[in-house]
Amino acid sequence: MYTDKRVAIIGAGIAGLSCATALQQAGFAVTLFEKSRGVSGRLSTRVTDAWQCDHGAQYFTARDPLFDAEVQRWVAQDVARVWQPRLMVFDGKSLIPKVDDGKNTRYVGYPSNHTPAKWLAKTLNVVPESTVIGVHQQDAQWLVNVMEQGIYPESFDEVILAVPAPQAAKLLKNASSRLFNLCDAVAMRPCFALMLQFEQTIPCQFDGLFVQTGVLSWVARDSAKPGRQTHSNAEVWVLHAAAEWSAAQVDADRDWVAQEMLSAFRQLLKLDTSVQASANALQAPQQFSLHRWLYADTATSITDVYHYDDSERIGICGDWMNGGKVQGAYLSGLHLAHALISAKASR
């Protein structure tokens, strides 16, 4: 047990929460700093008075035994459930059914994608609405500078950065040069997410569509996921723009971006025979909301699971490492925690 070891974790997404949970179970005193009002990071859900929509990671799969064990724990707690959508692919010409290998059990948070993260955070010390703008060492301790309140009153023995590479690089300028150089070299790409609320059901033949070319990369009937409640025949859809298109339009007018994405969605719907037979299929949304993920993924896959500088006592983890995805984020945080625990045991 290491009850005298204090760890600051910047970022309360799945990687940060995974790391914090493992460290706390080993006896470390952990404080999580999160710039948003709540936890979850990319496993996010936009909630309004009338509807909700998962606008970050859409679902997760568990092929690694460690992550599968965690997902089964979420299922047992009923904070996650299996999602069995009707899936299709747009190959640039037509809509075709997606053929699975039978190994892709898809899970979603229940009743929202952010629910597993909120469940994990219940036993952790999370400091919300705290934007960390700097970390530095003083008398062999780490101090955390928070934009909203200045230097945090508690000092720390270790610091973990569970944030996108560009954000980590800014915090590492005066810390570990090795980790700074690693993060500074990572190119990350944006992604626009458009959430749409319709008053009537769209009678298409898919709940999820992988788009291989054009403005969009993914389309999903969010209200088809388990536990998503809507009134009468209303439903909610989410559209993800392609990485290249998002990068080209990253600073464009938001209303224009939304209309371009909506137009691309309508063009895809016109290819569906069920939609062609319906007069109401191309209805205008009652409401919409656009979100820009500035650091959605990396331009090239990064397979490093985590990095830890034992001499500086600082580490990095996140969903941009370990191949991305929710599973990659969880394992990145978990394995970094194990490395830190081993380092403490050997000192």
DRENVEX-14594 format. One line per field, with one value per residue: residue in one letter; residue number from 1; x, y, z of N, C-alpha, C in turn; chain. Coordinates in steps of 0.1 Angstrom, whole numbers, plus 5000, padded with zeros to 4 digits. Each point is the difference from the previous one (the first is absolute). Layout:
// residues N
type	(a ...)
seq	(NUM ...)
n.X	(X ...)
n.Y	(Y ...)
n.Z	(Z ...)
ca.X	(X ...)
ca.Y	(Y ...)
ca.Z	(Z ...)
c.X	(X ...)
c.Y	(Y ...)
c.Z	(Z ...)
mol	(A ...)
***
This chain:
// residues 347
type	(m y t d k r v a i i g a g i a g l s c a t a l q q a g f a v t l f e k s r g v s g r l s t r v t d a w q c d h g a q y f t a r d p l f d a e v q r w v a q d v a r v w q p r l m v f d g k s l i p k v d d g k n t r y v g y p s n h t p a k w l a k t l n v v p e s t v i g v h q q d a q w l v n v m e q g i y p e s f d e v i l a v p a p q a a k l l k n a s s r l f n l c d a v a m r p c f a l m l q f e q t i p c q f d g l f v q t g v l s w v a r d s a k p g r q t h s n a e v w v l h a a a e w s a a q v d a d r d w v a q e m l s a f r q l l k l d t s v q a s a n a l q a p q q f s l h r w l y a d t a t s i t d v y h y d d s e r i g i c g d w m n g g k v q g a y l s g l h l a h a l i s a k a s r)
seq	(1 2 3 4 5 6 7 8 9 10 11 12 13 14 15 16 17 18 19 20 21 22 23 24 25 26 27 28 29 30 31 32 33 34 35 36 37 38 39 40 41 42 43 44 45 46 47 48 49 50 51 52 53 54 55 56 57 58 59 60 61 62 63 64 65 66 67 68 69 70 71 72 73 74 75 76 77 78 79 80 81 82 83 84 85 86 87 88 89 90 91 92 93 94 95 96 97 98 99 100 101 102 103 104 105 106 107 108 109 110 111 112 113 114 115 116 117 118 119 120 121 122 123 124 125 126 127 128 129 130 131 132 133 134 135 136 137 138 139 140 141 142 143 144 145 146 147 148 149 150 151 152 153 154 155 156 157 158 159 160 161 162 163 164 165 166 167 168 169 170 171 172 173 174 175 176 177 178 179 180 181 182 183 184 185 186 187 188 189 190 191 192 193 194 195 196 197 198 199 200 201 202 203 204 205 206 207 208 209 210 211 212 213 214 215 216 217 218 219 220 221 222 223 224 225 226 227 228 229 230 231 232 233 234 235 236 237 238 239 240 241 242 243 244 245 246 247 248 249 250 251 252 253 254 255 256 257 258 259 260 261 262 263 264 265 266 267 268 269 270 271 272 273 274 275 276 277 278 279 280 281 282 283 284 285 286 287 288 289 290 291 292 293 294 295 296 297 298 299 300 301 302 303 304 305 306 307 308 309 310 311 312 313 314 315 316 317 318 319 320 321 322 323 324 325 326 327 328 329 330 331 332 333 334 335 336 337 338 339 340 341 342 343 344 345 346 347)
n.X	(5008 4995 4995 5014 4996 5002 4989 5005 4987 5006 4987 4987 5007 4998 5010 4996 4988 5004 5008 4991 4991 5009 5003 4987 4997 5011 4992 5001 5003 4989 5004 4988 5007 4988 5002 4993 4987 5002 5001 5009 5004 5006 4998 4997 4991 4994 4997 4988 4991 5001 5014 5006 5014 5005 5008 5006 5007 4997 5010 5001 5011 5000 5012 5005 5006 5010 4999 5000 5009 5006 4998 5004 5009 5001 5000 5008 5006 4997 5013 5000 4997 4996 5005 4988 5007 4991 5011 5004 5005 5005 5001 4992 4993 4999 4988 5009 4995 5003 5010 4996 5011 4989 5011 4992 4999 4989 5007 4990 5003 4995 4990 5012 5007 4997 4990 5007 5003 4987 4998 5010 4995 4989 5010 5002 5011 4989 5008 4987 4997 5010 5003 5008 5007 5004 5012 5005 5013 4998 5013 5003 4992 4989 5000 4987 5002 4989 4995 4991 5011 5008 5011 4998 4992 4997 5012 5007 5001 4989 5002 4987 5004 4987 5007 4993 5008 4993 4989 5004 5002 4989 4995 5006 4998 4996 4996 4995 5013 5003 4991 5006 5012 4996 4994 5011 5005 4990 4995 4991 4989 4993 4988 4991 4992 4991 4993 4991 4989 4993 4989 5004 4997 5013 4992 5013 5008 5005 5007 5009 5007 5009 5005 5003 4991 5005 4990 4992 5002 4990 4989 4993 4991 5004 4988 5007 5009 5004 4988 5001 4995 4989 4994 4989 5000 5003 5011 5012 5006 5011 5007 5010 5007 5004 5011 5002 4987 5000 5012 4994 4990 5011 5002 4993 4991 4996 4992 5010 5008 4991 4998 5013 5001 4990 5005 5012 4994 4994 5012 5005 4991 5002 5011 4993 4997 5002 5011 5004 4994 5008 4989 5001 5007 4998 4993 4997 5011 4994 5011 5011 5011 5009 5008 5010 5003 5008 5000 4994 5010 5010 5008 5009 4998 4998 5009 5008 5001 5012 5003 5011 5003 5007 5009 4991 4996 4999 4987 4998 4987 4992 4988 5010 5003 5008 5002 4998 4988 4988 5001 5006 4990 4991 5005 5000 4988 4994 5006 4996 4988 5000 5004 4991 4991 5004 4999 4989 4996 5006 4994)
n.Y	(4988 5010 5000 5001 4993 5012 4997 5010 4998 5005 5001 5001 4996 4990 5005 5012 4997 4993 5010 5010 4992 4996 5012 5004 4989 5005 5010 5005 5012 4999 5010 5000 5006 5006 5004 4989 5001 4991 4988 4992 5013 4991 4994 5010 5006 5006 5007 5000 5009 5000 5000 4989 5001 4988 5010 4992 4992 4992 4991 4989 4994 4987 5001 5009 4990 5009 5006 4988 4997 5012 4997 4988 5007 5008 4990 4994 5012 4995 5003 4987 5000 4988 5005 4996 5010 5005 4994 5011 4999 5013 4993 5010 4988 4991 4998 4994 4988 5003 4993 4994 4999 5006 5007 5007 4995 5008 5008 5005 5013 4997 5009 5004 5005 5011 4991 4992 5011 5004 4987 5000 5012 4992 4992 5009 5006 5005 5008 5002 5004 4992 5011 4989 5011 4993 4993 5001 4997 4998 5000 4995 5010 4994 5012 5001 5007 5004 5001 4992 4995 4999 5001 4988 5000 4988 4995 4996 4987 4998 5001 4997 5001 5000 5008 5005 4995 5008 4996 4988 5002 5007 4990 4994 5012 5001 4989 4989 5002 4988 5002 5012 4995 4990 5008 5008 4988 4998 4996 5009 4994 5010 5001 5004 5003 4996 5006 4991 5008 4988 5006 4995 4987 4999 4996 5003 4992 5011 4995 4994 5011 4991 5012 4994 5010 5013 5008 4989 4995 5005 4992 5004 4991 5011 5004 4993 5007 4990 5002 5002 5009 4998 5011 4994 5005 5009 5004 4995 5008 4993 5010 4992 5011 4998 4994 4996 4997 4994 4995 4998 4996 4998 5011 4992 5008 4999 5010 5005 4997 5005 5010 5001 4997 5008 5008 4997 5002 5011 5003 4996 5007 5008 4994 5003 4988 4998 5008 4994 4991 5008 5006 4994 4992 5010 4998 5013 5001 4996 4994 5007 4993 5009 4990 5008 4987 5009 4991 4996 5000 4990 5007 4995 4987 5002 4991 5010 4992 5004 5011 4996 5012 4990 5006 5003 4987 4998 4999 4993 5002 4992 5004 5009 4993 4990 5006 5008 5004 4996 4989 5007 5009 4991 4992 5011 5004 4988 4999 5013 4998 4989 5008 5009 4991 4995 5012 5001 4988 5005 5011)
n.Z	(5000 4993 5012 5001 4990 4996 4992 4991 4996 4989 5001 5000 4989 4992 4993 5003 4997 4989 4996 5003 4994 4991 4999 5000 4992 4995 5004 4987 5004 4993 4993 4994 4991 4999 4988 4996 4999 4991 5004 4994 4998 4992 5011 4992 5007 4990 5011 4995 5001 4987 4999 4997 4999 4997 5003 5009 5007 4990 5001 5007 4996 5004 4994 5008 5005 5002 4988 4994 5009 4997 4987 5003 5006 4989 4992 5009 4999 4988 4998 4995 4987 4995 4989 4994 4995 4991 4994 4994 4987 4999 4988 5000 4999 5010 5006 5008 5003 5012 4996 5011 5008 5006 4999 4993 5012 4997 5008 5008 5004 5012 4999 5003 4989 5006 5000 4993 4993 5000 4997 4991 4997 5002 4999 4991 5003 4995 4995 4998 4987 4998 4993 4999 5004 5010 4999 5013 5001 5013 5004 4988 4999 4995 4994 5002 4989 5006 4988 5005 5006 4991 5007 4997 5011 4993 5005 4989 5002 4993 4986 4996 4988 5002 4992 4989 4991 4992 5007 4999 4987 5000 5007 4990 4995 5012 4994 4995 4996 5005 5010 5002 4997 5008 5009 4999 4999 5009 4988 5005 4997 4995 5006 4990 5011 4992 5010 4996 5003 4997 4995 4989 5001 4998 4990 5004 4993 5006 5010 4993 4995 4995 4999 4989 4996 4998 5003 5001 5012 5007 5000 5010 5002 5007 4996 4991 5008 5008 5004 4987 5008 4991 4997 5000 4988 5009 4993 5004 4992 4997 4995 4996 4999 4988 5003 4987 4999 5012 4997 4989 5008 5006 4993 4993 4995 5012 4997 4993 5010 5008 4992 4999 5013 5003 4990 5005 5012 4995 4994 5011 5006 4990 5005 5011 4997 5013 5000 4989 5007 5007 5001 5012 4992 4992 5011 5003 5006 5011 5004 5001 5002 4998 5001 5004 4996 5007 5010 4989 4991 4998 4993 5009 5000 5013 5000 5003 5010 5005 5007 5006 5005 5004 4993 4991 5001 4987 4996 4989 4998 4993 4995 5000 5011 4999 4988 5010 4998 5004 4993 4990 5002 5002 4990 4993 5005 4998 4988 4998 5005 4993 4990 5004 5002 4989 4995 5006 4996 4989 5004)
ca.X	(4992 5008 4991 5006 5003 4989 5001 4990 4997 4993 4991 4991 4994 5001 5014 5002 4992 5006 5013 4997 4994 5010 5009 4993 4999 5013 5003 5004 4991 4999 4992 4997 4996 4992 4996 4986 4992 4998 5010 4997 5009 4994 4988 4992 4986 4994 4987 4992 4988 4991 5006 5014 5007 5014 5006 5014 5001 4986 4998 5014 5002 5009 5007 5010 4994 4999 4989 4988 4997 4994 4987 4990 4997 4991 4987 4994 4995 4990 5004 5003 4992 5004 4993 5000 4995 5001 5011 5002 5012 4999 5013 5002 4990 4987 5000 5001 5000 5013 5003 5008 5006 4995 5008 4998 4989 5001 4994 4998 4997 4985 4992 5008 5014 5009 4997 5011 5010 4995 5000 5014 5004 4993 5009 5012 5001 5000 4999 4995 5002 5014 5008 5014 5008 5014 5004 5015 5005 5006 5004 4997 4985 4993 4989 4990 4994 4987 4996 4989 5003 5015 5007 4992 5007 5007 5011 4999 5012 5000 4990 4996 4993 4990 4994 5006 5014 5003 4998 5011 5013 5000 5003 5013 5011 5009 5001 5008 5003 4997 4986 4996 5004 4992 4986 5000 5001 4988 4991 4986 4990 4987 4988 4988 4989 4987 4989 4987 4988 4989 4987 4995 5010 5006 4998 5011 5003 5012 5002 5014 5005 5014 5001 5014 5005 4992 5000 4998 5007 4991 4986 4993 4987 5004 4989 4998 5008 4993 4997 4999 4986 4995 4985 4992 5009 5012 5012 5012 5011 5013 5008 5014 5006 5013 5012 5006 4991 5000 5012 4999 4990 5001 4997 4989 4988 4994 4987 5003 5005 4988 4992 5007 4999 4986 4998 5006 4991 4988 5004 5001 4987 4994 5005 4993 4987 4989 4998 4994 4986 4994 4999 5005 5013 5010 4995 5010 5001 4994 5011 5013 5011 5013 5012 5013 5011 5012 5010 4992 5008 5013 5001 5005 4997 5010 4999 5005 4989 5002 5014 5002 5013 5002 5009 4992 4988 4989 4996 4990 4992 4988 4994 5008 5010 4995 4990 4988 4988 4998 5009 5013 5001 4999 5013 5011 5000 5002 5014 5009 4999 5008 5014 5003 5000 5013 5012 5000 5004 5014 5008)
ca.Y	(5012 5012 5011 5013 5004 5008 5001 5008 4995 5011 4995 4990 4991 4986 4997 5006 4993 4987 5001 5004 4989 4990 5006 5001 4987 4997 5007 5013 5011 5005 5012 5002 5014 4999 5014 5001 4998 4986 4991 4991 5002 4997 4991 5011 5001 5013 4999 5012 4997 4991 4989 4998 4994 4997 5007 4996 4986 4996 4987 4994 4986 4996 4988 4997 4994 5010 5009 4992 4998 5012 5002 4991 5006 5010 4993 4995 5012 5006 5013 4998 4989 4996 5007 4992 5008 4996 5007 5000 5007 5007 4998 5010 4998 4995 4995 4985 4995 4998 4986 4999 4987 4993 5003 5014 5003 5014 5004 5014 5003 5000 5004 5009 4995 5005 4994 4992 5009 5006 4990 4998 5012 5001 4997 5007 5014 5008 5015 5004 5014 5004 5000 5001 5008 4998 4992 5002 4995 5009 4992 4986 4998 5006 5009 5001 5014 4999 5013 5006 5003 5002 4988 4991 5000 4988 4996 4986 4993 4996 5007 4993 5008 4991 5009 4999 5003 5014 5006 4994 5007 5013 4998 4993 5009 5002 4987 4990 5004 4988 4998 5011 4998 4989 5005 5011 4994 4993 5007 4995 5005 5003 4993 5006 4991 5007 4993 5004 4995 5000 4997 4988 4989 4999 4986 4993 4986 4998 5008 5005 4999 5004 5007 4999 5011 5011 5009 4993 4988 4991 5005 4991 5003 4999 4996 4985 4993 4996 5009 5014 5003 5012 5000 4995 4994 5008 4993 5008 4995 5007 4999 5004 5004 4994 5007 5009 5011 5008 5008 5011 5010 5001 5013 5006 5004 4988 4997 4995 4987 4992 4998 4991 4987 4996 4997 4988 4990 4998 4993 4986 4994 4998 4987 4989 4997 5003 5014 5004 4997 5008 5015 5008 4995 5010 5011 5008 4997 5010 5006 4994 5006 4996 5000 4997 4994 5005 4990 4988 4989 5003 4998 4986 4992 5000 4987 5002 4999 5011 5003 5004 5005 4997 5010 5012 4996 5005 4990 5004 4989 5006 4993 5002 4990 4986 4997 5007 4993 5000 4989 5005 5010 4993 4993 5010 5004 4989 4995 5010 4998 4988 5004 5009 4991 4992 5009 5003 4988 4997 5011)
ca.Z	(5000 4998 5004 5000 4986 4995 4985 4993 4986 4992 4990 5006 4990 5003 5004 5013 5010 5001 5008 5014 5007 5003 5010 5013 5005 5005 5012 4997 5001 4986 4997 4986 4995 4987 4996 4998 5012 5003 4994 4988 4988 4987 5002 5004 4997 5001 5006 5000 5008 4992 4993 5002 4989 5002 4989 5000 4996 4997 5007 5002 5000 5010 4995 5010 5012 5011 4998 5000 5014 5005 4993 5006 5013 4997 4997 5012 5007 4991 4995 4986 4994 4986 4989 4988 4989 4986 4995 4985 4996 4987 4994 4990 4990 5005 5014 5000 5014 5006 5004 5012 5002 5012 5012 5003 5009 5002 5013 5002 5014 5003 4988 4991 4999 5011 5013 5006 5006 5012 5010 5005 5007 5013 5011 4998 5003 4987 5001 4987 4996 5004 4988 5004 4990 5003 5011 5001 5012 5011 5012 4997 4999 4988 5003 4988 4998 4995 4995 5007 5014 5003 5004 5008 5013 5003 4991 4996 4997 4986 4992 4988 4990 4992 4991 4987 4998 4999 5013 5009 4996 5007 5014 5001 4996 5011 5008 4993 4986 4992 4998 4992 4986 4995 4999 4991 4986 4996 4992 5003 4990 5006 4995 5004 5003 4998 5007 4994 5006 4991 5006 4994 4997 4987 4997 4993 5003 5008 5012 4999 4986 4998 4988 4996 4992 5000 5012 5012 5002 5009 5002 5009 5006 5014 5008 4999 5010 5012 5011 4996 5000 4993 5000 4989 4989 4999 5001 5000 4992 5001 4988 5002 4988 4997 5006 4990 4998 5012 5000 4990 5004 5015 5004 4992 5006 5006 4993 4987 5002 5004 4988 4990 5006 4998 4986 4997 5006 4992 4988 5004 5002 4987 4994 5007 4993 5010 5000 4987 5000 5011 4998 5012 5004 4999 5008 5006 5015 5009 5006 4997 5008 4994 5009 4993 5008 4993 5000 4999 4999 4995 4985 4998 5012 5010 5007 5014 5009 5009 5002 5014 5003 5014 5006 5002 5006 4992 4990 4990 4995 4994 4989 4988 5000 5000 4989 5001 5004 5015 5006 5000 5011 5013 5003 5001 5014 5009 5000 5006 5014 5004 4999 5011 5012 5000 5003 5014 5007 4998 5006)
c.X	(5009 4991 5006 5004 4988 5003 4989 4999 4992 4992 4992 4992 5002 5014 5004 4993 5005 5013 4997 4994 5011 5010 4994 4999 5013 5004 5005 4989 4999 4990 4999 4995 4994 4995 4985 4992 4999 5011 4995 5009 4992 4988 4989 4985 4996 4985 4992 4987 4991 5006 5015 5006 5014 5008 5015 5001 4986 4997 5014 4999 5011 5007 5011 4994 4998 4988 4986 4995 4993 4987 4989 4997 4990 4986 4993 4994 4989 5003 5004 4991 5005 4991 5001 4993 4999 5010 5001 5013 4996 5014 5003 4990 4987 5002 5000 5000 5015 5001 5009 5007 4995 5007 4998 4988 5002 4992 4998 4997 4985 4997 5007 5014 5009 4997 5011 5011 4995 4999 5014 5004 4994 5009 5013 4999 5002 4998 4995 5002 5013 5009 5015 5008 5015 5002 5015 5004 5006 5002 4996 4985 4995 4989 4992 4994 4987 4995 4989 5003 5015 5006 4992 5007 5007 5011 4999 5014 5001 4989 4998 4992 4992 4992 5006 5014 5003 4999 5011 5013 5001 5004 5014 5011 5010 5002 5010 5002 4997 4986 4994 5002 4991 4986 5000 5000 4988 4990 4986 4990 4987 4989 4988 4989 4987 4989 4987 4989 4989 4987 4994 5011 5004 5000 5011 5003 5012 4999 5014 5005 5014 5001 5015 5005 4990 5001 5000 5008 4991 4987 4994 4987 5002 4988 4997 5008 4991 4998 4999 4985 4997 4985 4994 5009 5013 5012 5012 5011 5013 5008 5014 5006 5013 5011 5005 4991 4999 5012 5000 4990 5001 4996 4988 4988 4992 4987 5002 5005 4988 4991 5007 4999 4986 4997 5006 4992 4988 5003 5002 4986 4993 5003 4992 4986 4988 4997 4994 4985 4992 5000 5006 5014 5011 4996 5012 5001 4994 5010 5013 5011 5013 5011 5013 5010 5013 5011 4993 5009 5013 5000 5006 4998 5013 4998 5006 4989 4999 5014 5001 5015 5002 5009 4992 4987 4988 4998 4989 4992 4988 4995 5007 5011 4994 4989 4987 4988 4999 5008 5014 5002 5001 5013 5012 5001 5004 5015 5010 4999 5008 5015 5004 5001 5013 5012 5000 5005 5016 5009 5004)
c.Y	(5013 5012 5013 5005 5007 5002 5009 4995 5011 4993 4988 4993 4986 4997 5006 4992 4986 5000 5003 4988 4990 5006 5001 4987 4995 5008 5014 5010 5008 5012 5001 5014 4999 5014 5001 4999 4986 4991 4994 5002 4997 4991 5010 4999 5014 4998 5013 4997 4990 4988 4999 4993 4997 5006 4997 4986 4994 4987 4995 4985 4996 4987 4997 4994 5009 5009 4992 4998 5013 5003 4991 5005 5011 4994 4995 5011 5007 5014 4999 4988 4998 5008 4992 5008 4993 5009 4999 5008 5007 4999 5011 5000 4996 4996 4985 4996 4998 4986 5000 4987 4992 5003 5015 5003 5015 5004 5015 5002 5000 5008 5010 4995 5005 4993 4991 5010 5006 4990 4998 5012 5001 4998 5008 5015 5008 5015 5005 5015 5006 4998 5001 5006 4998 4990 5002 4994 5010 4991 4985 4996 5007 5010 5002 5013 4999 5014 5007 5003 5002 4987 4991 4999 4988 4997 4985 4993 4996 5008 4991 5009 4991 5009 4999 5005 5015 5007 4995 5008 5014 4999 4995 5009 5002 4988 4991 5003 4988 4998 5012 4998 4989 5006 5011 4995 4994 5010 4994 5007 5003 4992 5008 4989 5008 4991 5005 4994 5002 4997 4987 4990 5001 4985 4993 4987 4998 5009 5006 4998 5005 5006 5001 5011 5011 5008 4993 4987 4990 5007 4990 5005 4998 4995 4985 4993 4997 5012 5015 5003 5013 5000 4996 4994 5008 4992 5009 4993 5008 4997 5004 5003 4993 5008 5011 5012 5009 5009 5011 5011 5003 5013 5006 5003 4988 4997 4994 4985 4990 4997 4991 4986 4995 4997 4986 4988 4997 4993 4985 4994 4998 4987 4988 4998 5003 5015 5005 4999 5009 5015 5008 4997 5011 5013 5008 4997 5011 5008 4994 5007 4994 5001 4997 4994 5004 4989 4986 4987 5004 4997 4987 4993 5000 4988 5001 4999 5012 5004 5006 5003 4998 5010 5013 4998 5006 4990 5006 4987 5007 4992 5003 4990 4986 4997 5008 4992 5000 4989 5005 5010 4993 4993 5009 5005 4989 4996 5011 4999 4989 5003 5009 4992 4992 5009 5004 4989 4997 5011 4997)
c.Z	(5000 5004 5001 4986 4994 4985 4995 4986 4993 4989 5006 4989 5004 5004 5014 5011 5003 5009 5014 5008 5004 5011 5014 5006 5006 5012 4998 5003 4987 5000 4985 4997 4987 4997 4998 5014 5004 4994 4987 4988 4987 5001 5005 4995 5001 5005 5000 5008 4992 4994 5004 4988 5003 4988 4999 4995 4999 5008 5003 4999 5010 4995 5009 5013 5012 4998 5000 5015 5005 4994 5007 5014 4998 4997 5013 5009 4992 4997 4985 4995 4986 4991 4988 4988 4987 4994 4985 4998 4987 4994 4989 4988 5005 5015 4999 5015 5005 5004 5012 5001 5012 5013 5005 5009 5003 5013 4999 5015 5001 5012 4991 5000 5011 5014 5006 5006 5013 5011 5006 5009 5014 5012 4999 5004 4987 5003 4986 4998 5004 4988 5004 4989 5002 5011 5001 5014 5009 5012 4998 5000 4988 5005 4987 5000 4993 4996 5009 5014 5003 5004 5010 5014 5004 4990 4998 4998 4986 4993 4988 4991 4991 4991 4986 4999 5000 5014 5010 4997 5007 5014 5003 4997 5011 5009 4993 4986 4991 4997 4992 4985 4993 4997 4989 4985 4995 4993 5003 4991 5007 4994 5005 5002 5000 5006 4995 5007 4990 5007 4995 4997 4985 4996 4991 5005 5009 5013 5001 4986 5000 4986 4995 4991 5002 5013 5013 5001 5008 5001 5010 5005 5015 5009 4999 5010 5012 5010 4995 4998 4992 5001 4987 4989 4998 5001 4998 4991 5003 4988 5003 4986 4998 5005 4991 4998 5012 5001 4990 5004 5015 5005 4992 5008 5005 4994 4986 5001 5003 4987 4990 5005 4998 4986 4996 5006 4991 4987 5003 5002 4987 4993 5006 4994 5009 5000 4987 5000 5011 4997 5011 5003 5000 5007 5006 5015 5008 5007 4995 5009 4994 5010 4991 5010 4993 4999 5001 4999 4994 4985 4997 5013 5009 5009 5014 5010 5010 5000 5015 5002 5015 5007 5003 5008 4993 4989 4991 4996 4993 4988 4986 4999 4999 4990 5001 5006 5016 5007 5001 5011 5014 5003 5001 5015 5010 5000 5005 5016 5005 5000 5012 5013 5000 5003 5015 5008 5000 5006 5014)
mol	(A A A A A A A A A A A A A A A A A A A A A A A A A A A A A A A A A A A A A A A A A A A A A A A A A A A A A A A A A A A A A A A A A A A A A A A A A A A A A A A A A A A A A A A A A A A A A A A A A A A A A A A A A A A A A A A A A A A A A A A A A A A A A A A A A A A A A A A A A A A A A A A A A A A A A A A A A A A A A A A A A A A A A A A A A A A A A A A A A A A A A A A A A A A A A A A A A A A A A A A A A A A A A A A A A A A A A A A A A A A A A A A A A A A A A A A A A A A A A A A A A A A A A A A A A A A A A A A A A A A A A A A A A A A A A A A A A A A A A A A A A A A A A A A A A A A A A A A A A A A A A A A A A A A A A A A A A A A A A A A A A A A A A A A A A A A A A A A A A A A A A A A A A A A)
***
